[in-house]
Amino acid sequence: MAIKQKSGGEGLEKWASLLKTIGNPTRLAILLILYASGEGSLTFTQLKEIMGLPSDSTLVHHLEILLKAKLIEKIACKEGEIGRVYPKYQISKLGKELLEQTQLAQALQEYMNRHPK
């Protein structure tokens, strides 16, 4: 991962901040769901349905934190040629690296292998 120890502990502070961000079970679940979707992206509605969250505001809150930490990205998608534009979410390069470096991606794969759909 591109996080290296620099003078003054900047590397450690970045790691601590990222780990704090994914230390919340809801945010970790969002990150793992987006990771599991591969190179694809998911809409707000798809994420809410998969997560089974009771309110939009809960998901908005956690997505904003993940976006600010640059662990996920929001992309604009268009429905048809003249359709509306709506956001989709995907895991960022940093998000993938974090999951892979902490071996959470491997743990997810092992879980999915034990619990196929």
Protein Blocks (a to p, Z undefined) as FASTA:
>chain_A
ZZdcdehhlmmmmmmmmmmmmmpmklmmmmmmmmmnomadcdfklmmmmnopabfklmmm
mmmmmmmnopaccddddehjklccdddddddfklmmmmmmnommmmmmmmmmmmcZZ
